Amino acid sequence: EYRVLRACVHGLSYLLDKCILPYLDAEGFGTSTLIRMFELRANLITAFVERWHPETCTFHLPFGECTITLEDIVLQLGLCYGHGFK
């Protein structure tokens, strides 16, 4: 039987310390401060949890092993207009 995890979200809002904004902007992460909401897809999270192998820190998928890198996060958040990522 397939069982989907139930999502429970607490306190996604946060107060940003304005003194760090210049540093975030300088490194190309200024737009990340605009992220306030996102959709949790419990079925997708469940599928990835089932395929996670902590021994290798990778997901075992039908096409092979894969992992999520910081570069992946940068590209997904649209932060690639900065240092090193093009």
C-alpha positions in Angstrom: 0.0 0.0 0.0 1.3 3.4 -1.0 1.3 5.9 1.8 1.9 9.7 1.4 3.5 11.7 4.1 1.3 14.4 5.6 2.8 17.9 5.4 2.9 20.1 8.5 4.2 23.6 8.1 5.1 25.9 11.1 6.4 29.4 11.1 7.5 30.0 7.5 7.7 33.7 8.0 10.9 35.3 9.3 12.2 38.7 10.0 15.2 39.6 7.8 18.0 41.6 9.5 18.4 44.6 7.1 22.1 44.9 7.9 22.9 41.7 5.9 21.0 42.8 2.7 24.1 44.5 1.2 26.1 41.3 1.6 23.3 39.2 0.1 23.1 41.6 -2.9 26.9 41.6 -3.4 27.0 37.9 -3.7 23.9 37.7 -6.0 21.5 36.3 -3.3 19.5 39.5 -2.9 16.4 38.2 -4.7 16.3 35.2 -2.4 14.9 37.5 0.3 11.7 37.8 -1.8 10.8 34.1 -1.4 8.0 34.0 1.1 5.7 31.1 -0.1 6.1 27.8 -1.7 3.9 24.8 -2.4 4.7 21.6 -0.5 3.9 18.5 -2.6 3.6 15.7 -0.1 3.5 13.0 -2.8 6.7 14.2 -4.4 8.5 14.5 -1.0 7.3 11.0 -0.1 8.7 9.6 -3.4 12.1 11.2 -2.7 12.2 10.1 0.9 11.6 6.5 -0.2 14.6 6.7 -2.7 17.1 8.4 -0.3 20.1 6.3 0.7 21.9 7.9 3.6 25.0 5.8 3.2 25.8 7.6 -0.1 23.8 10.8 0.5 22.1 10.2 -2.9 18.7 9.4 -4.4 18.5 6.1 -6.2 16.3 6.6 -9.2 15.4 4.4 -12.2 18.1 6.1 -14.3 20.8 6.0 -11.6 22.0 7.9 -8.6 21.6 11.6 -8.2 22.0 14.3 -5.5 21.1 17.9 -5.1 24.0 20.4 -5.2 24.2 24.0 -4.2 24.5 24.8 -7.9 21.1 23.1 -8.4 19.6 25.4 -5.7 21.1 28.5 -7.3 19.7 27.6 -10.7 16.2 26.7 -9.3 16.0 30.0 -7.4 17.2 32.0 -10.4 20.3 33.2 -8.6 22.6 32.4 -11.5 23.5 36.0 -12.4 26.4 36.1 -10.1 29.8 34.7 -9.3 30.7 31.5 -11.2 27.3 30.3 -12.3 26.2 31.1 -15.9 
